[in-house]
Amino acid sequence: MPEQFTHFDASGNARMVNVGAKTDTVRQATAAGAISMSRQAYDLVRAGTVKKGDVLGVARIAGIMAAKKVDRLIPLCHPLAITGVDIEFSFDDTRCAIEIAATVSITGRTGVEMEALTAVSVAALTVYDMCKAVDKAMVISDIRLLRKSGGKSGLFVRPSAACYSEGQREDHLVGE
């Protein structure tokens, strides 16, 4: 039987999932995404010479702050006492893209996938904001969950293929 959506009750009404009976476990999620831009904007970011300042430093702080505010942005998310947020950037010279990865950690009763995804999204939006004077055609793309661990559902590692069937996806779920 396929899993049911947890944010709906038996009548189909939206609800916040009750996590009160769950036990605290160490949980972690890593998400990634990219922002591609013109060669000019890319070279400025890479050289650290964008007029607004340290683009990646500001984007890192913005992503961390966003991970801590997810319950204020997404209606059915729980407020969480996050224990760690790490944001990394890497440069793809071929695509003139900055890859963004965020890892969020917690010891708690619910996962931090939304926090990791939001951190990547806001970090990318911050890069856009700081570089838009040079390039308004930037593209934010490929925001996705790469890995999550902890909780009842256990370990998830994203398949390497962009498209996959349900059967392939199940190979990447490992229960605890």
N, C-alpha and C positions, 0 to 999 in steps of 0.2 A: 504494500500500500504506500503511495507517495506521501511524503511528509506534508503536513498541513501548515499553512501560514500561522504563526504564533501570535500575530498582532490583531487577530480577529476572534471574537467569541463565537459560540455555537450559532448565534443569530446573524453573524456577519458584521457585527458592530466592531469598530476599532477599539482596541484596549491596550493598555500598557501591561506587558507581561509581568506577572507576579513572580519575582525571583527570591522571595522570602524563605522558601524551603530549600533552596540550593545551598550547597556548601561553598565556602571560599576556596578557590584554586588559583594557582598562578596562571595567568592568561596573557597571551601576547599576539599581536597581529602586525603584519607588515603589508603595506600597500605601496603602489608605485604609479607613476604617471610621467608625462613629458610635456614640455612646452617647446615648440619649434618656432624659429624666428628667422628674420633676414640675416644674412652674413654680417652686415654692419652692426646690428643689435647684438648678435652672438659674440662678435669680437670685442665689443665694448664690455659686455658682462664678463667674458673670460679674462679680459685685461683688468677688470675692476675699475673702469673709468666712466661708468654711467654717471651723469651729472647729479642724479638724485642720491648717489652714495653706494654703499655696499649692498648690492641687490640680493645676493645669496644670504648674507647675514640677516637682513631684514626679513627675507622670505622664511628663513629658518625660525625666527622668533614668531612670525605670524602663524606658521604651521603649528608650532607648539601651543600658542595661545588658542588656536582654533580647536585643537584636540581636547582642550580643557573646557570648551564651551558647547560641545555637541548637543547636550540636552536642551540648550536654548535655541538650537537651530532645527533639530529634527524632532518633531512632536512626541514620539513614543520612546525616545531614548532615555535611559536612566542617567541621573547625575552620578558621576563616578569619581572616586579618589584615585586618579591615575598615579602610578609610581614612577613612570619614566616615559619620555618621548625622545626619540633620536631621529633626526632628519639628515639625510645625506643627498648630495648633489653630484652628478657626474656629467661630463661633457661628451657629446657625440658630434665630432667635427664633421662627419659626412652629412648628417641631416641638419646641422646647425640647431641641435636640440639639447636642452638640459633635461636630464633624467632626474626625477625626484623619487626618493624612497623614504617612507616614514615607518618607524617601528614604535608601537605603543604597548606599554606593559601595565599590568595591574594584578593585584591579588584581590579577587572579588568574586561576585556571583553571576556576572554577566560579561560577555566578551567585549573587545575593544576594536572590532573591525570598523565600525562607523567612525571611530576616533581616528584611526589610521587613514582611512579614505578621505576624511575631512581635512586632516593635516596636509595631505598631498594636494588636495584641491585648492586650499587657501594659500599654500606656498606657491603654487603655480599662478594663481590669480595675483599674488603680490609681485611676482616677477613681471607679469603682464603690466600691472599698474606702474611699476618703476621704469619700464622700457617703452611704454606706449608712445612717448614723444618721438621715438626713433622708428618704431614699427607698430602700426595698428593692426597688421594682418597676422599677428602671432596666432598659433593654434595650440590649444591645450588638448591633450589626447591621452588615450589608453590608460585612464585611471582604473585601477583594478586591485583586488585583493591578491596578494602573492602567497601568503601563508598565515595560518592562525593555529594557535595551540591552546590547550586547556579546556576545561569544562566537559560536559557530558558528550558532546559531539567529537571531542578529541582533536586530532591533527588534520589539518587541510593544507595541502600543497598544490598550488595552481598547476594544472597541466601546461606543458610547454607549448602546445598547439593553440592557435588563436580560436579555433572552433573545435568543439568536441561533442561527442554524444553523451547521454546520461550514463551509459555503461562505462565509458572512459573516465568520467568524472568520479564515479564510485571507487575506482582504483586509487584515488588520491585522498580518500577519507579513511582515517585509521582511528578506530575507537580506543578509548582508554581501558 
